[in-house]
Structures are given as structure tokens and as C-alpha cells.
Amino acid sequence: MNTSTLLRLSGGMMLAGGLLLLISGIALGQWLLPIGGTLLMVAGLIMLLTTRRSGTRRPG
């Protein structure tokens, strides 16, 4: 498993975890959980976009 696949996988996991935090935070009526979930989703999306952009160039 190469680095870009690992980064893409972890970015997707961060996106899914952030969405779960966002939904559960809204359902529980908390205010800190949706903020953390949104930040996690943004970080996962940035990871996905950067790996996609750099994954187009294949070394060798």
C-alpha cells in the first residue's frame, strides 16, 4: 500500500468521522461536537483533494 492510497483512505475516514460527529452533536444538542466534526470534515476533505492532485503524477 503506497502513501497516496493511505492518505486517501485516512482522509475518507476523517470525512466520515466528521460527518458522524456533526450528526450526533446536532442530535444530542451539543455545540462543541458539531464544531469538531466540521473541522474534521474540512481536514479530511483537504487531505483527499491534495492526494488526488498529487496522485495524478506518477513517479517513474
MDAnalysis code that builds the backbone (N, CA, C; Angstrom):
import MDAnalysis as mda
import numpy as np

u = mda.Universe.empty(180, n_residues=60, atom_resindex=np.repeat(np.arange(60), 3), trajectory=True)
u.add_TopologyAttr("name", ["N", "CA", "C"] * 60)
u.add_TopologyAttr("resid", np.arange(1, 61))
u.add_TopologyAttr("resname", ["MET", "ASN", "THR", "SER", "THR", "LEU", "LEU", "ARG", "LEU", "SER", "GLY", "GLY", "MET", "MET", "LEU", "ALA", "GLY", "GLY", "LEU", "LEU", "LEU", "LEU", "ILE", "SER", "GLY", "ILE", "ALA", "LEU", "GLY", "GLN", "TRP", "LEU", "LEU", "PRO", "ILE", "GLY", "GLY", "THR", "LEU", "LEU", "MET", "VAL", "ALA", "GLY", "LEU", "ILE", "MET", "LEU", "LEU", "THR", "THR", "ARG", "ARG", "SER", "GLY", "THR", "ARG", "ARG", "PRO", "GLY"])
u.atoms.positions = np.array([
    [0.859, -1.190, 0.000],
    [0.000, 0.000, 0.000],
    [0.898, 1.245, 0.000],
    [0.727, 2.075, -1.015],
    [1.583, 3.262, -1.104],
    [0.998, 4.423, -0.291],
    [1.752, 5.506, -0.257],
    [1.406, 6.617, 0.629],
    [0.135, 7.322, 0.200],
    [-0.057, 7.494, -1.114],
    [-1.241, 8.230, -1.563],
    [-2.520, 7.455, -1.260],
    [-2.460, 6.129, -1.366],
    [-3.636, 5.319, -1.028],
    [-3.945, 5.422, 0.457],
    [-2.895, 5.407, 1.266],
    [-3.080, 5.508, 2.710],
    [-3.645, 6.867, 3.104],
    [-3.133, 7.936, 2.476],
    [-3.641, 9.281, 2.756],
    [-5.083, 9.429, 2.296],
    [-5.418, 8.839, 1.153],
    [-6.789, 8.915, 0.651],
    [-7.738, 8.166, 1.575],
    [-7.285, 7.014, 2.064],
    [-8.108, 6.221, 2.973],
    [-8.336, 6.951, 4.291],
    [-7.267, 7.535, 4.838],
    [-7.424, 8.243, 6.110],
    [-8.223, 9.533, 5.929],
    [-8.098, 10.178, 4.775],
    [-8.921, 11.351, 4.506],
    [-10.395, 11.006, 4.430],
    [-10.702, 9.887, 3.819],
    [-12.090, 9.429, 3.763],
    [-12.632, 9.061, 5.122],
    [-11.780, 8.458, 5.940],
    [-12.194, 8.126, 7.310],
    [-12.442, 9.385, 8.135],
    [-11.578, 10.387, 7.951],
    [-11.765, 11.649, 8.667],
    [-13.053, 12.330, 8.233],
    [-13.353, 12.247, 6.942],
    [-14.583, 12.833, 6.415],
    [-15.805, 12.136, 7.010],
    [-15.764, 10.810, 7.049],
    [-16.887, 10.049, 7.606],
    [-17.027, 10.277, 9.116],
    [-15.898, 10.322, 9.830],
    [-15.944, 10.566, 11.261],
    [-16.439, 11.958, 11.601],
    [-16.044, 12.928, 10.792],
    [-16.517, 14.290, 10.999],
    [-18.006, 14.420, 10.770],
    [-18.496, 13.714, 9.750],
    [-19.933, 13.724, 9.479],
    [-20.702, 13.070, 10.616],
    [-20.151, 11.993, 11.153],
    [-20.783, 11.310, 12.284],
    [-20.810, 12.207, 13.522],
    [-19.693, 12.906, 13.777],
    [-19.650, 13.850, 14.906],
    [-20.650, 14.979, 14.717],
    [-20.762, 15.465, 13.489],
    [-21.685, 16.558, 13.197],
    [-23.126, 16.136, 13.460],
    [-23.501, 14.960, 12.950],
    [-24.878, 14.478, 13.113],
    [-25.185, 14.170, 14.578],
    [-24.255, 13.485, 15.254],
    [-24.523, 13.131, 16.660],
    [-24.509, 14.371, 17.554],
    [-23.673, 15.356, 17.229],
    [-23.657, 16.579, 18.019],
    [-24.944, 17.364, 17.886],
    [-25.482, 17.405, 16.679],
    [-26.760, 18.100, 16.479],
    [-27.885, 17.331, 17.163],
    [-27.841, 15.994, 17.073],
    [-28.892, 15.181, 17.683],
    [-28.860, 15.272, 19.210],
    [-27.662, 15.386, 19.782],
    [-27.557, 15.462, 21.241],
    [-27.744, 16.877, 21.774],
    [-27.759, 17.862, 20.891],
    [-27.935, 19.232, 21.322],
    [-26.674, 19.866, 21.862],
    [-25.526, 19.296, 21.565],
    [-24.253, 19.876, 21.995],
    [-23.829, 20.969, 21.014],
    [-22.865, 21.759, 21.418],
    [-22.362, 22.774, 20.493],
    [-20.910, 22.542, 20.124],
    [-20.188, 21.735, 20.927],
    [-18.772, 21.509, 20.654],
    [-18.562, 20.378, 19.644],
    [-19.422, 19.369, 19.692],
    [-19.279, 18.237, 18.777],
    [-19.454, 18.627, 17.302],
    [-20.454, 19.434, 16.925],
    [-20.552, 19.813, 15.514],
    [-19.388, 20.668, 15.029],
    [-18.823, 21.486, 15.940],
    [-17.663, 22.294, 15.541],
    [-16.476, 21.386, 15.254],
    [-16.230, 20.422, 16.138],
    [-15.146, 19.468, 15.924],
    [-15.379, 18.601, 14.704],
    [-16.622, 18.211, 14.486],
    [-16.946, 17.410, 13.309],
    [-16.731, 18.174, 12.021],
    [-17.084, 19.458, 12.033],
    [-16.877, 20.279, 10.839],
    [-15.391, 20.457, 10.552],
    [-14.594, 20.698, 11.594],
    [-13.148, 20.827, 11.413],
    [-12.536, 19.529, 10.897],
    [-13.012, 18.394, 11.415],
    [-12.507, 17.102, 10.966],
    [-12.892, 16.838, 9.506],
    [-14.117, 17.235, 9.128],
    [-14.542, 17.068, 7.744],
    [-13.714, 17.932, 6.801],
    [-13.426, 19.166, 7.208],
    [-12.613, 20.055, 6.373],
    [-11.196, 19.498, 6.217],
    [-10.630, 18.983, 7.313],
    [-9.281, 18.407, 7.239],
    [-9.260, 17.166, 6.350],
    [-10.276, 16.325, 6.465],
    [-10.351, 15.142, 5.608],
    [-10.527, 15.496, 4.147],
    [-11.313, 16.537, 3.884],
    [-11.521, 16.978, 2.505],
    [-10.241, 17.546, 1.918],
    [-9.490, 18.291, 2.721],
    [-8.204, 18.826, 2.262],
    [-7.236, 17.680, 1.957],
    [-7.223, 16.664, 2.828],
    [-6.355, 15.505, 2.583],
    [-6.745, 14.791, 1.296],
    [-8.050, 14.620, 1.077],
    [-8.495, 13.948, -0.138],
    [-8.137, 14.742, -1.385],
    [-8.326, 16.051, -1.324],
    [-8.047, 16.872, -2.508],
    [-6.557, 16.951, -2.806],
    [-5.723, 17.024, -1.771],
    [-4.289, 17.111, -2.037],
    [-3.730, 15.789, -2.548],
    [-4.250, 14.666, -2.046],
    [-3.753, 13.388, -2.560],
    [-4.249, 13.153, -3.977],
    [-5.425, 13.628, -4.308],
    [-5.921, 13.460, -5.658],
    [-5.098, 14.296, -6.634],
    [-4.737, 15.503, -6.190],
    [-3.982, 16.386, -7.056],
    [-2.570, 15.855, -7.284],
    [-1.940, 15.364, -6.214],
    [-0.573, 14.868, -6.356],
    [-0.548, 13.429, -6.869],
    [-1.682, 12.742, -6.815],
    [-1.718, 11.369, -7.285],
    [-1.763, 11.247, -8.794],
    [-1.986, 12.364, -9.494],
    [-2.036, 12.301, -10.949],
    [-0.638, 12.120, -11.539],
    [0.382, 12.633, -10.834],
    [1.762, 12.461, -11.294],
    [2.316, 11.168, -10.725],
    [2.707, 10.270, -11.607],
    [3.269, 9.003, -11.142],
    [4.771, 9.011, -11.359],
    [5.527, 8.816, -10.302],
    [6.993, 8.802, -10.475],
    [7.453, 7.561, -11.240],
    [8.437, 7.734, -12.077],
    [8.962, 6.618, -12.849],
    [8.332, 6.581, -14.192],
])
